[in-house]
Amino acid sequence: FLKEHNKPTPHFCREVAEKTVLVGLCSTIFRDADYTSHEVVIDDEQIAWFEQYLKDHPADDGWKIFVFSHAPPNGSGLRVLQENHV
């Protein structure tokens, strides 16, 4: 999907206002079940990038970081609707 969308990485980062950033993390492993996308598996490379980004942009310095994914990441403990959505 990276090639099709002309993206260098599965994640994105956009500063939308002074010290206000939107971060998007994307699944890199896809389920075999047709028509369902409830799981987001974020790979170690994205996690390492995100951890470093947080260190480089600390809240103590006034940074506000909003993180998005299309569904709760696996292992996050956040709930998701169990019905298929297309």
Contacts in CASP RR format, 6 or more apart in sequence:
PFRMAT RR
TARGET T0000
AUTHOR 0000-0000-0000
METHOD contacts of the structure
MODEL  1
FLKEHNKPTPHFCREVAEKTVLVGLCSTIFRDADYTSHEVVIDDEQIAWF
EQYLKDHPADDGWKIFVFSHAPPNGSGLRVLQENHV
1 7 0 8 1.000
2 8 0 8 1.000
2 9 0 8 1.000
2 10 0 8 1.000
9 46 0 8 1.000
9 49 0 8 1.000
10 25 0 8 1.000
10 26 0 8 1.000
10 27 0 8 1.000
10 28 0 8 1.000
10 43 0 8 1.000
10 46 0 8 1.000
11 23 0 8 1.000
11 24 0 8 1.000
11 25 0 8 1.000
11 26 0 8 1.000
11 46 0 8 1.000
11 49 0 8 1.000
11 50 0 8 1.000
12 22 0 8 1.000
12 23 0 8 1.000
12 24 0 8 1.000
13 21 0 8 1.000
13 22 0 8 1.000
13 23 0 8 1.000
13 24 0 8 1.000
13 53 0 8 1.000
14 21 0 8 1.000
14 22 0 8 1.000
15 21 0 8 1.000
16 22 0 8 1.000
19 57 0 8 1.000
19 61 0 8 1.000
19 62 0 8 1.000
19 63 0 8 1.000
19 64 0 8 1.000
20 63 0 8 1.000
20 64 0 8 1.000
20 66 0 8 1.000
21 57 0 8 1.000
21 63 0 8 1.000
21 64 0 8 1.000
21 65 0 8 1.000
21 66 0 8 1.000
22 66 0 8 1.000
22 68 0 8 1.000
23 50 0 8 1.000
23 53 0 8 1.000
23 65 0 8 1.000
23 66 0 8 1.000
23 67 0 8 1.000
23 68 0 8 1.000
24 67 0 8 1.000
24 68 0 8 1.000
24 69 0 8 1.000
25 40 0 8 1.000
25 42 0 8 1.000
25 46 0 8 1.000
25 50 0 8 1.000
25 67 0 8 1.000
25 68 0 8 1.000
25 69 0 8 1.000
25 73 0 8 1.000
26 40 0 8 1.000
26 42 0 8 1.000
26 46 0 8 1.000
26 69 0 8 1.000
26 70 0 8 1.000
27 37 0 8 1.000
27 39 0 8 1.000
27 40 0 8 1.000
27 41 0 8 1.000
27 42 0 8 1.000
27 69 0 8 1.000
27 70 0 8 1.000
28 41 0 8 1.000
28 42 0 8 1.000
28 43 0 8 1.000
28 46 0 8 1.000
29 41 0 8 1.000
29 43 0 8 1.000
30 37 0 8 1.000
31 37 0 8 1.000
31 38 0 8 1.000
31 39 0 8 1.000
35 84 0 8 1.000
35 86 0 8 1.000
36 84 0 8 1.000
36 85 0 8 1.000
37 70 0 8 1.000
37 71 0 8 1.000
37 85 0 8 1.000
38 71 0 8 1.000
38 80 0 8 1.000
38 81 0 8 1.000
38 82 0 8 1.000
39 71 0 8 1.000
39 74 0 8 1.000
40 69 0 8 1.000
40 70 0 8 1.000
40 71 0 8 1.000
40 72 0 8 1.000
40 73 0 8 1.000
40 74 0 8 1.000
41 73 0 8 1.000
41 74 0 8 1.000
42 69 0 8 1.000
42 73 0 8 1.000
42 74 0 8 1.000
50 67 0 8 1.000
53 65 0 8 1.000
54 65 0 8 1.000
57 63 0 8 1.000
57 65 0 8 1.000
59 65 0 8 1.000
71 80 0 8 1.000
72 78 0 8 1.000
72 79 0 8 1.000
72 80 0 8 1.000
END
